[in-house]
Amino acid sequence: MKLPDYKEARSRDKRKYNRLTFKIDNNIEKKYNGKKYFIKTYGCQMNEHDSENISAIFEAMGFESVSDYHDADLVLLNTCSIRENAHNKAFGMLGRLKHLKSQKKDLLIGICGCMAQEVKVVDEILNDYKFVNFVFGTHNIYQIPEIVDKAITSSKQQIEVFSREGDLVEGLPVVRTNSYKAYVNIIYGCDKFCTYCIVPYTRGRERSRKKEDIIEEVKTLVKDGYKEVTLLGQNVNAYGKDLYDDYNMGDLLEDIAKLDIPRIRFMTSHPWDFTDKMIETIGKYPNIMPSVHLPVQSGSNKILKLMGRRYTRESYLDLFHKIKNTVPNVSISTDIIVGFPLEEEEDFQETLSLAEECKFDNAFTFIFSEREGTPACKLKDNTSLKEKEDRLYRLNDVVNKYFLENNKKLEGKTLKVLVEGVSEKKDMYFGYSETNKLINFTSDRDIYCGDIVDVEITSAKTWSLDGKCK
């Protein structure tokens, strides 16, 4: 049994990691033919892609995927720890699984992902959720075959959570949930340690994959007919800093752009590492989508300093306008937290004024969520929940105004849309534009998922556009 330890997780020494290749033990491969599995995924795109890898490992063991957890022999919750709401959802699901296990005694229940890296969560599972059979963290997905096999053959609860990241494992199998859009990990972990964020503890230090491995993966996706790749990392802008002296995210974007895949996206960016080379490359290559997610979190220098964000309001705005002035037709989205400890009305007004200046195309807005073990927990929270909710409402009023204003400018224009399926609206398709706008549209001809089509925008709403395929 190996339990998480925050002190160990925080360590950032100069230790090296090895590049290993995944291989499943012959004694476990296809051992569980006929058994069924179900994965419930919470959180970000990194978790979604982790679940694609986990699914492939389960299937290498012989498990078959089912869409209803009631039909499964093994249920895995791939969890998120970024906010309290994600915790509550996962533990609510555990309650339902406990009831199901009272009816299916042999049901195997597991937890993985970022919550599995939290000391409090694992202690709670040990003490109050003894029906959970196994737990593993974000650093040892490659050990799933051994962990699950031991959980099945042993009556003991298996908890194997590495507090510090180990070697970088290549060759993990993948069952992609989409045949035309794919996620590609380029860097793991984060070294920023924003005072409110648990991610550096749950995902470890920044470790970049070798450029050759990434490029080869994208080449394979191009060969297989994929139309879009999204390069993933907790902080993609830091790519290469741990591996190379003269090769960074801007260089990687340029190399991938030359592979002739129609669409390239990336997330998430930290403003501190967004280089001029990146901006120039995004503006230079038309297959790098002009859509940038650039979290600001607050418009107040006082709050940014308390958050440990390592930039100022002024430097953020300089970067914002540099991107706007360099990348044609770029859309910029952001994250904003209200009600951070010690935030006064004056600080919130600075956030509002920044939102007024930037006129973001999209914004994910949140009330501050305390995460145990982070420095922000030690700050005095001087704002009532009612006031935090009021600030969130006022912020949403501002950002929503500009969502609609920006969308209205697209009426009458023709946009290229990657078709993703049939809309909930009758007789309409849906897909996303190059700037990541959701578009519902009609078509007089047959089109298919994965097609990139021209759509004339007929009307704009706050969060979507309507149109007609040309």
KAGIBEL-V281114 format. One record per residue. RES is the residue in one letter. PSI is psi as a letter, one per 40 degrees, with the letter a starting at -180 (NA if undefined). BURIAL is b if it has 24 or more other C-alpha atoms within 12 Angstrom, else e. D_LAST is the distance of its C-alpha to the last C-alpha in Angstrom with 2 decimals. Layout:
[[RES	PSI	BURIAL	D_LAST] [RES	PSI	BURIAL	D_LAST]]
This chain:
[[M	h	e	59.77] [K	h	e	58.09] [L	i	b	57.23] [P	i	b	55.08] [D	h	b	56.93] [Y	d	b	55.37] [K	d	e	58.00] [E	d	e	57.20] [A	d	b	53.43] [R	d	b	53.80] [S	h	e	55.65] [R	g	b	53.89] [D	a	e	56.27] [K	f	e	55.60] [R	i	e	55.82] [K	i	e	53.80] [Y	i	e	51.64] [N	i	e	51.36] [R	h	e	48.36] [L	i	e	48.81] [T	h	e	46.91] [F	h	b	46.44] [K	h	e	48.29] [I	i	b	49.09] [D	h	e	52.71] [N	d	e	53.41] [N	e	e	55.43] [I	d	b	52.49] [E	h	e	49.66] [K	e	e	48.69] [K	d	e	51.76] [Y	f	b	49.97] [N	h	e	48.22] [G	e	e	47.56] [K	i	b	47.33] [K	i	b	44.22] [Y	i	b	42.79] [F	h	b	40.56] [I	h	b	39.34] [K	h	b	38.47] [T	h	b	36.86] [Y	i	b	37.20] [G	a	b	36.12] [C	a	b	34.06] [Q	d	b	31.87] [M	d	b	35.11] [N	d	b	36.49] [E	d	b	33.41] [H	d	b	33.77] [D	d	b	37.53] [S	d	b	36.93] [E	d	b	34.90] [N	d	b	37.99] [I	d	b	40.40] [S	d	b	38.64] [A	d	b	39.00] [I	d	b	42.67] [F	d	b	43.34] [E	d	b	41.85] [A	d	b	44.01] [M	e	b	46.92] [G	e	b	45.96] [F	i	b	44.35] [E	h	b	41.37] [S	i	b	38.68] [V	i	e	38.52] [S	e	e	36.19] [D	h	e	39.10] [Y	d	b	41.96] [H	d	e	44.41] [D	e	e	44.05] [A	i	b	44.68] [D	d	b	47.91] [L	h	b	46.82] [V	h	b	44.84] [L	h	b	43.94] [L	h	b	42.85] [N	h	b	41.12] [T	i	b	41.87] [C	i	b	41.01] [S	e	b	43.65] [I	d	b	41.76] [R	i	b	42.52] [E	d	b	44.95] [N	d	e	42.30] [A	d	b	41.35] [H	d	b	45.05] [N	d	e	45.40] [K	d	e	42.51] [A	d	b	43.96] [F	d	b	47.47] [G	d	e	46.28] [M	d	b	44.77] [L	d	b	48.10] [G	d	e	49.86] [R	d	e	47.82] [L	d	b	48.49] [K	d	b	52.20] [H	d	e	52.24] [L	d	b	50.46] [K	d	b	52.94] [S	d	e	55.81] [Q	d	e	54.54] [K	g	e	53.49] [K	d	e	56.33] [D	e	e	54.87] [L	h	b	51.51] [L	h	b	50.92] [I	h	b	49.41] [G	i	b	48.37] [I	h	b	47.08] [C	a	b	45.51] [G	a	b	43.40] [C	d	b	44.39] [M	d	b	46.53] [A	e	b	48.64] [Q	e	b	49.59] [E	h	b	51.05] [V	d	b	54.82] [K	d	e	54.87] [V	d	b	52.38] [V	d	b	54.30] [D	d	e	57.58] [E	d	e	56.19] [I	d	b	55.10] [L	d	e	58.55] [N	d	e	60.36] [D	e	e	58.28] [Y	f	e	55.75] [K	e	b	57.99] [F	e	b	55.87] [V	h	b	53.22] [N	d	b	54.00] [F	i	b	52.49] [V	h	b	50.97] [F	i	b	49.56] [G	a	b	47.92] [T	e	b	45.13] [H	e	b	47.34] [N	f	b	48.38] [I	d	b	45.44] [Y	e	b	46.71] [Q	e	b	49.87] [I	d	b	48.18] [P	d	b	49.71] [E	d	b	53.23] [I	d	b	52.80] [V	d	b	51.35] [D	d	b	53.84] [K	d	e	56.71] [A	d	b	55.47] [I	d	b	55.50] [T	e	e	58.84] [S	i	e	60.56] [S	e	e	61.35] [K	i	e	60.99] [Q	h	b	58.08] [Q	h	b	56.32] [I	h	b	55.30] [E	g	b	54.30] [V	h	b	52.70] [F	h	b	53.05] [S	d	b	53.45] [R	h	b	52.89] [E	i	b	50.13] [G	b	b	51.37] [D	i	b	50.07] [L	h	b	46.44] [V	h	b	45.45] [E	i	b	42.89] [G	e	e	41.77] [L	h	b	41.09] [P	i	b	39.17] [V	h	b	35.81] [V	g	b	33.91] [R	h	b	30.38] [T	e	e	28.67] [N	i	e	25.20] [S	e	e	24.21] [Y	e	b	21.53] [K	h	b	22.93] [A	i	b	26.60] [Y	i	b	29.32] [V	h	b	31.85] [N	h	b	35.09] [I	d	b	36.35] [I	i	b	39.18] [Y	i	b	41.22] [G	i	b	43.21] [C	h	b	43.78] [D	e	b	46.78] [K	d	b	46.00] [F	f	b	47.98] [C	i	b	46.52] [T	e	b	49.24] [Y	e	b	47.16] [C	h	b	45.41] [I	e	b	46.68] [V	d	b	44.22] [P	d	b	46.60] [Y	d	b	49.14] [T	d	b	46.87] [R	e	b	44.83] [G	a	b	47.52] [R	i	b	47.61] [E	h	b	44.85] [R	h	b	44.67] [S	i	b	42.12] [R	i	b	41.14] [K	i	b	41.86] [K	d	b	39.01] [E	d	e	39.55] [D	d	b	39.00] [I	d	b	35.77] [I	d	b	34.35] [E	d	e	35.42] [E	d	b	33.70] [V	d	b	30.37] [K	d	b	30.86] [T	d	e	31.36] [L	d	b	28.16] [V	d	b	26.22] [K	d	e	28.06] [D	e	e	27.20] [G	e	e	23.45] [Y	i	b	22.98] [K	e	b	19.98] [E	h	b	21.65] [V	i	b	25.30] [T	h	b	26.96] [L	h	b	30.38] [L	i	b	32.81] [G	i	b	36.11] [Q	d	b	38.05] [N	g	b	38.05] [V	d	b	35.85] [N	d	b	36.93] [A	e	b	40.43] [Y	h	b	39.37] [G	e	b	42.02] [K	d	b	44.73] [D	e	b	46.92] [L	d	e	46.46] [Y	i	e	46.08] [D	d	e	47.65] [D	f	e	44.89] [Y	h	e	41.66] [N	a	b	39.52] [M	d	b	36.09] [G	d	b	34.74] [D	d	b	35.98] [L	d	b	34.56] [L	d	b	31.07] [E	d	b	31.32] [D	d	b	32.59] [I	d	b	29.86] [A	d	b	27.13] [K	e	e	28.58] [L	e	b	28.05] [D	f	b	24.41] [I	h	b	23.09] [P	d	b	19.51] [R	h	b	20.43] [I	h	b	23.88] [R	i	b	25.06] [F	i	b	28.67] [M	i	b	30.83] [T	i	b	33.18] [S	i	b	34.48] [H	h	b	37.83] [P	d	b	38.02] [W	d	b	41.39] [D	e	b	40.12] [F	h	b	36.94] [T	i	b	37.86] [D	d	b	36.83] [K	d	b	36.02] [M	d	b	33.44] [I	d	b	31.80] [E	d	b	31.83] [T	d	b	30.35] [I	d	b	27.45] [G	d	b	26.69] [K	d	e	27.19] [Y	h	b	24.92] [P	e	b	21.13] [N	e	b	21.18] [I	h	b	23.54] [M	h	b	21.40] [P	g	b	22.31] [S	h	b	23.50] [V	h	b	27.27] [H	h	b	29.39] [L	g	b	32.63] [P	h	b	35.15] [V	d	b	37.54] [Q	d	b	39.49] [S	i	b	41.47] [G	e	b	41.74] [S	h	b	45.54] [N	d	b	47.51] [K	d	b	50.26] [I	d	b	48.03] [L	d	b	46.21] [K	d	b	49.67] [L	d	b	50.74] [M	e	b	47.58] [G	f	b	48.46] [R	e	b	45.05] [R	f	b	46.62] [Y	i	b	44.63] [T	i	b	44.99] [R	d	b	42.77] [E	d	e	43.04] [S	d	e	42.12] [Y	d	b	39.10] [L	d	b	37.86] [D	d	e	38.56] [L	d	b	36.43] [F	d	b	33.63] [H	d	e	33.47] [K	d	b	33.88] [I	d	b	30.75] [K	d	b	28.85] [N	e	e	30.16] [T	d	e	29.55] [V	h	b	26.20] [P	h	b	23.24] [N	f	b	21.17] [V	i	b	23.23] [S	h	b	23.49] [I	h	b	26.98] [S	i	b	28.16] [T	i	b	31.81] [D	i	b	34.59] [I	h	b	37.30] [I	h	b	40.57] [V	i	b	42.63] [G	f	b	46.26] [F	i	b	47.38] [P	h	b	51.20] [L	e	b	52.83] [E	h	b	49.67] [E	i	b	50.91] [E	d	b	49.06] [E	d	e	49.21] [D	d	b	47.41] [F	d	b	44.71] [Q	d	b	44.28] [E	d	b	43.66] [T	d	b	40.85] [L	d	b	39.36] [S	d	e	39.67] [L	d	b	37.97] [A	d	b	35.01] [E	d	b	34.95] [E	d	e	34.96] [C	d	b	32.38] [K	f	b	29.82] [F	i	b	28.54] [D	d	b	24.97] [N	i	b	26.62] [A	h	b	30.26] [F	h	b	32.25] [T	h	b	35.40] [F	i	b	38.59] [I	h	b	42.20] [F	h	b	44.57] [S	h	b	45.49] [E	h	b	48.85] [R	h	b	49.03] [E	h	b	52.54] [G	e	b	53.84] [T	i	b	51.86] [P	d	e	53.70] [A	d	b	51.85] [C	d	e	53.78] [K	e	e	56.93] [L	i	e	55.69] [K	h	e	56.82] [D	h	e	54.09] [N	e	e	55.02] [T	h	e	52.12] [S	i	e	52.03] [L	d	e	49.16] [K	d	e	48.69] [E	d	e	48.29] [K	d	b	45.87] [E	d	e	43.70] [D	d	e	43.89] [R	d	b	42.78] [L	d	b	39.81] [Y	d	e	38.76] [R	d	e	39.19] [L	d	b	37.24] [N	d	b	34.33] [D	d	e	34.31] [V	d	b	33.89] [V	d	b	31.26] [N	d	b	29.14] [K	d	b	29.22] [Y	d	b	27.59] [F	d	b	25.00] [L	d	b	23.71] [E	d	b	24.33] [N	d	b	22.34] [N	d	b	19.36] [K	d	e	19.55] [K	e	e	19.16] [L	e	b	15.57] [E	h	b	14.47] [G	e	e	12.14] [K	i	e	11.37] [T	h	b	8.49] [L	i	b	10.01] [K	h	b	10.28] [V	h	b	11.13] [L	h	b	13.65] [V	h	b	13.38] [E	e	b	16.88] [G	a	b	17.21] [V	h	e	17.07] [S	i	e	17.64] [E	d	e	20.91] [K	h	e	19.05] [K	h	e	18.87] [D	f	e	15.83] [M	i	b	13.82] [Y	i	b	13.17] [F	i	b	14.36] [G	a	b	14.52] [Y	i	b	15.63] [S	i	b	14.47] [E	d	b	16.64] [T	e	b	18.92] [N	f	b	19.33] [K	h	b	17.75] [L	h	b	17.18] [I	h	b	13.78] [N	h	b	13.51] [F	i	b	10.22] [T	i	b	9.39] [S	h	e	7.55] [D	e	e	8.52] [R	i	e	9.25] [D	h	e	11.79] [I	i	b	11.32] [Y	i	e	14.47] [C	h	b	16.32] [G	e	b	16.48] [D	i	b	13.09] [I	h	b	11.53] [V	i	b	7.74] [D	h	b	5.70] [V	h	b	5.70] [E	h	b	6.64] [I	h	b	10.20] [T	d	b	11.76] [S	i	b	15.20] [A	i	b	17.51] [K	i	b	20.45] [T	d	b	23.28] [W	e	b	22.27] [S	i	b	18.57] [L	i	b	15.27] [D	i	b	13.06] [G	a	b	9.35] [K	h	b	6.29] [C	h	b	3.82] [K	NA	e	0.00]]
